[in-house]
Amino acid sequence: MRVVLDTNVVMSGLFFGGWPSRVLAGWRDGLVEIVVSEAVLEEYWVVARRLSRKFPGVDAVPFLHLLSLRARLVRARDLDAPVCTDPADDKFLACALAGGANVIVSGDRGLQRVSGYHGIEVMSPREFVETCLRSKWTPGR
């Protein structure tokens, strides 16, 4: 299954744990394929640098390098018209469309409100783990 991860999911998973870290573990365990665009990767890096200054005990660089090498990188076109209330969130929809991802995992309520756009479902990390990963998970994998 191809998925796009909102920046809040990646950063929460790396810096704080919880449901977002389970989403990242699903990728690590080969249960999902993460789709990224240049714009999405750039936002990951910008936010990771900012958070690393606040939380110097966490190093996001190795994960982001691995993600840059192993995720499906797509060339996403801008959407024809804004869809999200925050236009900066449109890049995740564009990435999903370009990469054939049918799910965006996000804790952002604004992005969740556009769930269903062109068949793309926007799910919270918990919902994604419980709905899409739980049936695929093998303990100790």
N, C-alpha and C positions, 0 to 999 in steps of 0.2 A: 504494500500500500504506500502510495506517495503522499507525503504531507508537507505542508509549509508551516514553520514555527514562527509565531510572532516573537519579536525580540524579548518581550516580557517573559515568555516561557523559557527561552534559552538562558537568559540571565538569572531568572529565579531558580532554574534547575542547577546552574553552576554555583551560584552564590548562597542559596538559601535552602535548597532541597525540596522536600514535599512532593506533591503530584507532578510538578514540572520535571523534577529529577527522574521520576519514573518514565516520563515521556522520552527523555534523553536516553535512559537505559534501554528502552524499546528499540531505539536506533542502534545503540551499541550492540544489542543482542540480535540485530538483523531482522527485526520484526517490521520495521518501517524503513522507507527511503525518504530522506529529507531532501526537499527541493529548495534551492536558493537561487536568487538572482544577484547581480552585482550590487544593486541598491540595498537588498536585504542584508547581504554580507557586510556591506559598508556600515549599515546601522548597527549590526552586531558588534563590530570592532569599536565604533565610537562609544557605544554604551559600556562595553566591557572595559575600555580604558578609564572611563569616568568612575565606574564602580570599583575598579582595582585600586584607585587612589583612596577611596573610602574604606575598602576592605583589603588591605595589603596582604592578608594571609591567603587569599584566593588568587590563583593564577589561571586566568581564562585562556591565555595564549595557546597552550598545547591543544586544548579542545577546539579552538577556532581554526588553528592550522589543520587539524585532522578533518574538521568539517569542510574546510576549503578544498581539501584533496578528495574527500570521499562522498560528499553530497552531490546530487545532480544539479549542475550549474546550468541555468537556462537564460536565454536572452528574452527578457520580458519587455513588451511594449507598454507604453503608458495607456491607461484606459481611455476610451473615447470621451468620457465625461466623468466627473467625480462621482463616487458611489458612497464613500464613507463620510461621516460628519467631519472627521479629521482627515484631510486629503493625504496626509503622510501614511495612512493605513492602506491606501489604494495599492501601494506597491506589493502588498502581500496577496491581494486578489490577482493582480497582474502576474505575479510569480506563479500562483497556482494555475492560472489559465495557461500560461506558457509551458508549464511542466506537467500538465495533465494530472495535477493533484486534486483530489476530490474533498480534501479536508484541510482546514487551517486550524491549528491549535493556538488558542489565544485566551488570555484572561481579560482582554479589553472589551468592555461592554459595547462600545461603539462598533467594533468589528463584529461582535457576536450578533448585533442587530441586523447585519446584512447577510446573515446566514441564508443560504439558498440562492445567492447570486450566481447565475450560470451553473447551477447544480453543485456549487461548492458549499459544503457544510462547515460552519465555524463552531468549534467545540471548545469547552474549557478543558484544561489539562485533566482534571478528575474525570469528566465525562468521556474524554478520549481514552484514558486508561481503562475505565470500567467497561466501555462499549467496544472498543477496537482492540485493545491489547490483552485484556484479561483472558480471553478464550485462547489466545496464542501463546501465553506465557508458560514456560516450563520452569519450575523452581530450580534454582542453582545454575541456570543457563547463563 
